[in-house]
Amino acid sequence: MAMTYQVDDKGYYGEFGGAFIPEMLYPNVEELRTHYLDIIQEPSFQQEFHELLRDFVGRPTPLFEAKRLSEKYQTQIYLKREDLCHTGAHKVNNTIGQILVAKKLGKNKIVAETGAGQHGVATATVCALMGMECIVYMGAIDIQRQAPNVARMRMLGAQVVAAESGSKTLKDATNEAMRHWINNPVDTHYIIGSVVGPHPYPDMVARFQSVISEEIKAQLTEKVGRNYPDYVLACVGGGSNAAGAFYHYLNEPRTQLVAAEAAGQGVGTGHSAATTFLGKSGVLHGSKSLLMQTEDGQVIEPYSISAGLDYPGIGPMHAHLFKTGRAQFYDITDEEALVSALELSQLEGIIPALESAHALAVLPKLQAKPTEIVVINLSGRGDKDLATYQQRLNLV
């Protein structure tokens, strides 16, 4: 039987996935699982979704030939410009889709979690658009290091609640958001921002983000006369931008899927978030995947300079891609990401988000040939990271 990389009807990608949830959460998740495919496949839903992607988000995003970067690395590099989406990152593709699902399910309140703040901003944005109440949980440490995004969320009318437990980052914000949803099941929909959580979230988020690879296929055909690249590169925390960039190439053997994880200060330092290098099978936030944990199963606190990549696990689709060898995973340190961010800024006039800079940092390791085509998903723009860049790159 041919290997499949899509989710099965029980919510699994190979051995990973499923819905490991407390009984109190079962009605919420089951309602979503039962209805999500019917809802998103309705012609009226698809029409509204694509109209909003076009007129509100600004899609299709360009596929930009990075000529100076290509010259440096002696290969053909194209950047998928998700940084040009409204709100500054790919996250809004998913929040548009999910708020339309919430409306169809009769929900009028939204809860979300956020790390770097981009998903929080994207959620607050669509809640303002649709006139829905919005509560965003964010780690207390992330609130400090992503202050501009916190201000944006509040300006858009969202209530930002600090998660003060654990490492006070993304994992803890997710815990708090899930707790809120358990306590408010009837009128509230939880918009998860990545391809994590109980089924059907990993599949639903991947479907909404798959517009990225759908556009890449059409744009490459127009530019080079074929619809597939030799490599697709994307950063992976939970992995929504990578899922979107990989989606239509999962069963394309001519395209190598390449994921960049945050190694932080180095895989062996104890200050890292490189899950595939450090993790083992376990359950976190409702699904079975690879996660960083101690011998007795306690979650190890992740670390990355990038607020969007310091998650102790990865989505089950990515765990499956790693386990089967379908995707190649690279560990990228803080320093390597900073160097690549500066390089893109000064070679192409594009300041990337720190998350996206991890994907760019794979280029020196990739050794792609001059005839090969490399597409990098530039998942977000670097405005939110300027304080970090200023501090770490001495931009004074």
N, C-alpha and C positions, 0 to 999 in steps of 0.2 A: 504494500500500500504506500502511495506517495506521501511524503512528509507534508503535513499542513501546519501553517503558522497562524491560521485564524482561530478564533475561539470556538470551542465545541458547544453543543446545546446545554451542557451542564456548567458552562462558564470556565472551562479549563483550556489552557494552552499547554499541551503535553501534560506534565505533572503539576503545573503551576496554575493558580487562579482559584476559582470557587468562591463561596460566600460563607465565611466563618464569622458569624455575627451573634450577638446576644439575642435572646428571644424577644426582648422589647423592641428590637430594631427590625425584626422579621417582616412585620406588615409593610413598613416603608419600602424596604428593598424588594419585597415580593411584588408590590404594586408597580414599581418601576420595571422590574424584570418582565412582568407579564405584558406590559403595554409599550415598552420603549420602541421595539422594532415596528410595530403597527403604526405608532405615531410618526416616527421619522421617515417611514416609507410612503406616507400619504402624500399625494401630489400637492395638496394645499400647503402642507408643512414644508416640503422641498422648495416650493415657489417662494414662500415667505423667507425661509432660511437663506436662499441664494440671493434674493433681492436685498436683504440686510447685509450680507457679505459684500455685495457690490456697492451699495449706496451708502452704507454706514461704516463698514470696516475699510472699504477701499480696495477690494479684491477685483481682479487678480493682482497679487504682489509681483513686482518685476523679478525676472531671472537675469542677473547682472553679470556680464563677463568681466572678471577682475583681471585686467590685462597685465598690470604691473606685478601683481601677486603671482600670476601665471608665469611671467618671465622669471621671477625669482626662483620658483620651484620647478620650472621646466616641465610644466604640464598645463592642461586646459582647465582653469578653475572658474566655476560659476557660483554666484551667491544667490540663494533664494531669500529675497528681501522681506522676511517676516517682520523685521524692525520697522517697516513702513506701514504696518497695520495701524489703524486707529487704536490708541492706548499704548502703542510702542512695542508690542510683542504678539506672538502667535496665540496667546491665551484667549483672546476675544473670539476666535473661531468657535471654541468650545462653549464659552458662556452664552453666546447667541443661541447656539443649538439647545443648550440645556434650559435656558429660560423659556424657550418656546415649548419644550416638553413640560416644564412646570405649569405653564399656562393651560396646556391641554389636560393636565391632571387636576386642574382646579386649585392649584396652590397660589397663595398670594404673598408669602414671605420666603425669603431666601437666606440660607446660612452658607458660609464658605470658610475655607482656611487659606492662608497664604504665607509664603516664605519670603521671596524677594519682593512681594507686594504686587507683582504684575497681574497675577490671577485675581488678587483682591480688587485691584483697579478695574480689571475687565468685568468682574462680577458687579461691582458698584455701578459701573457704566451701563450695563444692560438693565440693572434694576431701575436706574433713573429713567432709562428709555421706556421701560414698560410700567413704571409707576408702582414698583414693588418695594416692600420694606427689606432692608439689607443689613445683616450682621456679619462682620468678618472677624474671625479669630486669627491673631498673629502673635508669634512669639515675642516676648518683651525685648529680647536682644535684637530681633529683626526690626522691631518698631524703631529702635535707636538707629540702626545702620541703614534703614531704608526710609528715612523721614520724608523725603519728597513724595513717595508713593502713599504714605499715611495721610499726608495733607490732601492729596488728590482724592483718596477714598472719602475723606470727610467732606470735602467740597462737593462731591457727587451725592452726598446725603447718607452715606453708610455709617453705621456705628462700628468702630474698630475696638475690639476687646483684646486686651493683652493676656497671653497665656504665660503664667508665672511659674509653671511646674517644670520639672526636668531640666533640659538644656535651654528652655525658653526659646526654642526655634520651631521649625516646621512640624516635626513629629508631635510636639506638644500642642501646637495650634490645631492639628488634625484631631487629636484626642478630644479637645474641648468642643470642636465643631460637631463631632459625632455625638458627644454627650448632650449638646443642645438639641440635636435632631431627635434623639430618643425621647426627650422631654416635650417636644413639639411636633408630633408625627402627623397631625391632621392637616394643618394649614401651611407647613413648611417643606420646601425642597432643599436638599443639600447639593450644592454645585461643587463637586470634587474637581480640582484643577488639573489633575494628572491621570495617567493610565494606571492608577492604583485604587485600592478599596475593593469592596465586595463586588462580584458580578451583579449587575451588568455594567458597572462604571468603566472598567478598563476597555471594554469593547465599545461602549457608547462614546467615550472621549476620543478613542482612536478613529472612529467613524467620522466624528465632527472635524477632527484635525486632518483627515485624509485628503481634504481639499488641497493641501500643500503638495502632495505627490501627484495628485490629479493634474494640477496646474503645471508642475515640472514636466510631466510627459508631453503636454501640448506645447509648452514653451521650447523644450529641447527639439521637438520635431521641427518647429519653425526655424530655430537657429542653426541646427547642425544636421537636420534631416533624419534623425532617429530619436525615438522617444525614451531611451534609457541611457543613463550615465554608466561609467565603469565603477564609480564609487559614489555613495551618498554618505555624507558625514553629518552627524548631529550630536549635541551634548545630551547626556542622560542623567537626570536626577531621579524623579519618578519616571519621566520619559515621554511626556505628551508630544513635544515637538519632534522627537525622533520617531515616535509611532506614526505621526502624520507624514513625515518625510519618507519613511520606509514603506508605508502601507501598500501602495500600488506596485511596489517592487519586491514584496515578500516572496513571491513565486517566480521572480525573474532571475534566473541563474547567472545572467551576464552582468548583473549589478551586485557589487560587494557592499554590504551594509556595514557601516563603521560607526561605533558609538564611543564617545569620549566621556569618561567618568572623572569626578573630582578626586584627585589623590591628595589634595590639601598640602600638607607639608611633606608628604611622601607616604607610600603605602605602609611602610614598616614603622612609622613614627608614633602611631597611636592618635594622630591628628589627621584623619582622612575620611573620605566618604566613597571610596572605591569599592562598591558592594560586590561586584563580581570577583574581585581579587581577595576580598576579606570576608565575604558573607557565606552563609550556608542556609539550607532550606529551613523555612520557618513561617509562622503566620504573624502578620502585622496589619492592622487597620482593615481587617476583614478578608484578606486573601493570602493564599500560600505563595511565597516567592522566595527569592534570595534576600537575606538581610544580615546585617552585622550584629552579632550577638555573642555573649559570653558562653562558656561551657554549659552553664545551667539555664541558657535560653533568655537571659536578660539582654535587652537591646543596648548595644554600644552606642554612645553618643557620637554622631558624625561630626566632621569638621570640614569646612571649605571656606575660602575667601568669598565664595559666591553664595549668597543667601538662598538662591533657587536650587542649588545642587547638594546642600548638606542634609540629605535625607538618608536614613540608615538602610533603606531597601531600594529595590527597583520594581517597576510594574511587572506583572506575570508574563506579559508578552515578551518583554526584554529578557527575563530570566530564561524563557524557552529559547529565544534566539541565541542566547549565550550557550546554553546547555547543548543545543544541537549543532553549534558551530556556524549557524547561518549568519550571525553578525560577529564582527571582530570588535573587541573592546580594548580601548587604550586607557591607561591611567595618566592623567594630566595634573601636574602640580600647580599650586597657586602661581609660582614664578613663571612657569611655562605659559600659563594663561595670560599673565600680565604682559609678557614679551609679545605674544601674538596679538593682543589688543592694541598695543602701541604700533605694531607693524602694520596692521590693517588700517589704522587711523592715518598713518603717515604715507602709506603706499596707495590707498584708494579713497581717502577722504571719508571714511565711514567709521564712526566710533561704536564698537559693538558692546552689547551687554557682557558682563563677566562670564555669564553662562555660555554664551555663544563663543567667547574667546577660547573656551576649552576645546570646542570642535576645531577651531582654526589651528590650535596647537598640535593637532595630529599631523598637519601637513609635512613638517620636517621628518616625521617618522614613517610616512606613507610610502615614499619613493615611487610615486606614480610616474608612468612613462610619458614622454612628450605627446604621444598620440592619444593618450587616455583623457577621458572627461571626468572631472571631479565636481560634484555639486555639494556645496556646504549650506546647510540650513542655518541662516543667520537669524536665530530665533527672537532676538530682541535688541533694542538700541541701548546705548551706554549712558544715557542721561542720569539714570538712577544710581549709577556706580561712579559718578564723577568724584565724589568725596573720597572713595577708596583709591581711585586712580591718582588723585591729587596727592594723597598721603604716600602711596607706595611707589609712585613713579616720580616723585619730587617735582610736581608741576606747579612750582611757585615762582 
